[in-house]
Amino acid sequence: MHKPRSLSELIHGAAPRLQHLSNRAKTALALKEHVRATLPQSLANHVTAAALRQQELTVWVDSAAFCARLRFEIPRVRDALAQATGAPIERVRVKVQPETG
């Protein structure tokens, strides 16, 4: 009988699709942390996710109230992320996505 492989071994081993998925998850997490770092702490705690596709940044927050507050911070977030990523950000979208569990 073969020893079971750990999830880490599967992701980093012979499964390129899982490796790709893992890399995308790490990138999304890093982007979310970059967004949070540009915001006041009281607002940063409500950012649940972020995605950058082409030149569009989408930021999700946990309630509509913080969605409205985040819209006031868009210029700061756009400038900071454009500088950090080296890519221009043409559009920023803010959406509500309650954090799960």
Number of C-alpha atoms within 10 A of each C-alpha: 3 4 5 7 9 8 10 10 11 13 17 13 12 10 11 12 10 15 16 13 12 15 13 12 12 12 15 16 16 15 21 20 16 17 21 21 13 18 17 11 10 9 16 18 13 19 26 21 23 23 17 18 8 11 12 15 20 14 23 23 24 18 16 15 10 20 21 14 11 22 13 10 14 18 10 13 22 20 13 16 19 15 12 11 12 9 11 14 19 11 13 16 14 19 20 18 17 15 13 6 3
